[in-house]
Structures are given as structure tokens and as C-alpha cells.
Amino acid sequence: MKFAKRVERIKPSPTLAITAKANALRAEGRDIISFGAGEPDFDTPVNIREAAVSSIRDGFTRYTPVGGIDELKDAIIEKFRRDNQLIYKKSEIVVSCGAKHVLYNLAQALFDEGDEVIIPSPYWVSYPDIVLLSGAVPSILETREANGFKITPDQLEGAINKRTRALVLNSPSNPTGSTYTFAELEALAEVIVEKNILVISDEIYEKIIYNEFPFSSIAMVSEDVKRLSIVVNGVSKSYAMTGWRIGYAAGPEDIISAVTKIQSQNTSNPTSISQKAAVEALNGDQGAIGEMVEEFGKRRDYIVDALNRIEGISCMNPDGAFYAFPDVSSLYGRVYDGKMVSDSASLAEYFLDAANVAVVPGIAFGSDDHIRLSYATSMENIREGITRIKNAVKNLE
């Protein structure tokens, strides 16, 4: 069978692959603890579920406008006003089937063959492949842990050339949890405006932030950078609604119109019932977010401290999201059963085989010195999983 070349340019999502493998091993009877899944382990709040049930009872089960219902767009506009002091019109909002769908549609609408898109590394696994599917080229900009895995203005300026179309900025970050301060965003915005490139700001983890760290969107810096910004967000992480598949974007009207046009030919509207649930999520009681974040904070404190107590592993304390991204490179070169641990993939394989623990190799995020552990799982699983990892490390020679 002959396939389109674009299929060969990309690889399956490694995070989903790890989760699928862990589930398959469980089905075989293995006692697997998985740190792979990037989704809250909490139920969607009751008020949101009830809103969805009511929409079904009311017969709200037909097609809606391609880019989302007005009621949801109004809720998104109010969310930006309330939380970010950003003012948008309905023509500057589009709702899609998850934030990943938004990002895919943006790439299809904005990028052509030969364009370059700057992606700081470590990055969410799908960014480079979404760019590749558009025909453009990912330009990977490596960050350093010493800088909190954040790019500097000088780095950004040095990476921009005549083919550069956009920067993808993810704060709080998956996989590192790094979160930019307003001052850091101001400095980056100066370069973005001067060079007149777009910035796609993925803010899906906006609400999952610790120690009262003040979240800022780059679009908040100035009107000059706002006109170059497309802010991407959704309800998946903040409201434990990963399966509902609702993401959204806010940005210049012409860009949003182009995205909506693309969407009209790939999925049409997002699910009607999920849109009604998202209205309630954004407009309703926000108390569940604080409860989730408080629990995530306890897990973060435990897992980071526990990882740093394991010989050969060091882990930065993340400001946001729900991932630990420890440096495990000191374990490379060690041996088990005659096999050498030489990189993040072989270490992840060792943990799965020898300890029944699933982690995601850092190479999937552009950093082979690290692995990613999601602490969106119970404290019981975290404690047992870290104990297994600690024992597995001791057994390396």
C-alpha cells in the first residue's frame, strides 16, 4: 500500500503509546503503575456533567455553527476578560474538538512549505508533528535546566530568520512545568514585535499552577504583541474534561476566520453536548479547580522530593502542570541482565520490564537526558511507583 509522504514525516504520539502499552500489560495481568497519562484522575465536576445531561434532555443534539455556539463564545470572552484582562470579540474566537485540534487547524491555516516554526525544547510531543503535517519545518530551540527550561530573548532573536513564521510558546509547560513570569514574557514580546512573527501561546495548563505563582499570557503584555498572538486554551485539564474534547483559540479576526474555514472541511462543529458542558465549566462554580490543584500540589511536593532522594536522579520543582521531568542521565552506562541503559528510551524500557512502572522517555519531548512522570494519579500509586523505581535503580550495575 502506498501512503502519502506526510504519513512518513510523523510518528505516533509516544505518550498515548506508553499509556496503551501499560493498559495492555494490565490486561495480561501485570501490576503496572503508569506515570504516562497527561490527564487529571479526577471526575468532571457534577455541575458540568449535569449541564450535559440537561442539554441531551432538551434535545440539543444537532449541528451547531462550525466555530462554536454563541453562548460558549460569550463564556470564553468573559473568561479572558475575568482571568486575563484581555478583550476579544466573538469573531476573534473559535471552538474546536480539543486544544490539539485548534493547534492542528492553526498550522494548516498559517504555515506553508518552507516556513519555519520555532519550538522550544523540551516540547509537548505533538508540536513538531503538527508543524510537519502542514509542510513547514520545526526549528527546535533548546533550553537549559539552569534557566528553568525557558528561552531567553537573545536565544529567540538568534533563532529567527527570513523563513520564520511563528513561535510556539507553552506556559505552564508540558513536560517541564516551567511557567514564564510577566517580565520574561515582556522581554520575549519585544523580540516578537520587532521581528513581526506570530506567537501561538498554548495555555492549556493555565489554572494548574502552584505557590500562588501569578499566571500571565503573553497577549497581556501589549496591544502590539496581542495582534500577533493566538492564545490556545481549553477545558480538558482545568476541569478534568479530557474526553469531552473542547478547546478554543482567541486571536486576530482574519486568522480565526481562516481556522474556522479549515474546520468547516475537517470536523465541522465540536460536539453540541460538550459545548453546553463547557459553558457551565467556564461560567459555573470554579471551586473544583482549587481542590484539584491543592491535591496536585501535595503530589508534586512528594514526587519531586522522592525523586531527588534517588541516587543518580535530580528533578526540578515545576511551577505548573502535573509533570515531573527528572534528569536521569547519570544512570546511563549502567547495566542490567547484560543490557546497557544508554538513553531515556532504554531506561523507560527497564523500568517497565523490571519494576512494572511506565514512564515516558524524554527523547519524545526533545531531551534524552530526562524522563517524564505524570503525577495525575493517586498518591498511593505515586508512593508505590517511586519505591519501585528506587529499587530498580539500586539493581543497576
Phi, psi and omega in degrees: 000131178266128180248160177297147182299332181298332179294325181284341182286338189242169177234157177298154179299118182292329179293318177293325180294319179297316179297318180296319180294318178298318179294322180294320179292323175298319180297334177276357178104001179283142179272082186264131169256123185251127171254026187269320192291134178261052179217144178303144179268014178267155173286150170303134181307148187301318183298328179286317178298319180295324177297323178292317179298318179297322180294325177292314179299327180277000178077024179276070190230021182249178176304149172240176172307146186307313186269012177111156182285152180300322181300320179287320177299320177298320179295321178293318178300317179293322177300314179296320179295313185291314189266332188235359183055037179247136183249123178230158172259164180300327179290352179254014181235137171225141178248134183229183184274064183100157180296328177298320177296320175303311182298319178297313180297322177299315179298319179294326183279332191252332191251142177239170174307132178093341175293152175242143180233121182281126179232110176297143179246138004293147185228160171297139192303332187275342183305306182298321183290324176297320177295316180299322180294339177276350183096351179277178185242125174290130175253101188279125181247107186284135175254171180240143178299329179299334177262016181071025182059036179244145177280152177257160177303320180296319177300313182298313181299321180291338182272346184276132174225186186293343179266352184292127181254323187201162170245135171260120182242128183236109182212123352301153191265141161254113028251354195272337186080002179296142183225128184281140172281166178299319180297320178295321178292323176302315182294320177292323181298325178302316180292316182300315180291316181298319182272351177057051174249161177278156171231124174261110186258106180273109186243033185297335180260020185311317186275347183261088189214148192241162174055035178057030175298125184282115180287140174226141172263143180297334179292345179282344188295312182195163175294329180297317180278332178299322181291346178254003187254138167242114182267124181249133180208188181178182183256358189301309188275313186294329185244016180053052184235039184302319183283349182282336174060064173230117172232167180208163178223149173232135181183189181305142187303320182293325178291315180297322177297319179294320178297317179297322177298315177300314183297328180298340182250000176245314179234344195062216188286155167294164182305130183301315183295318179295326178297317178296321177296320180294326175302312180295322179301313184283325184266337188276194180301126182264007186299328182297330179298312181299322179295317179297312184295324177299316179292317177301322179298319177297317180294318178302311182301319182291310188291322179295314179298317182294319178296319181291345177273352180271126181301127178095357181236136173227142187222126175288147178275115184283147178275338184206185184062196180222052180228142166256141185229071186285148172278120183242013187295338178292345179274348182291142183098350177275165192233147170217134179049038179078000179255143180262136169278111187244348183197181184293329180291316181289329176291317178298321178296319179297314180298323180289316183287317188266335186237357183056040178236128180258122173233167181255127179299139181295337180301332178295337180254006178092012179220103185284351179280353190235166166231158178247134174238124174275128175260028170275055177212171187293155177299326177300313178296320181297312181300312181294319181296317179292323176299317178296317179297316180301314180294323179294321178296320178298332182276354174285140181259000000 
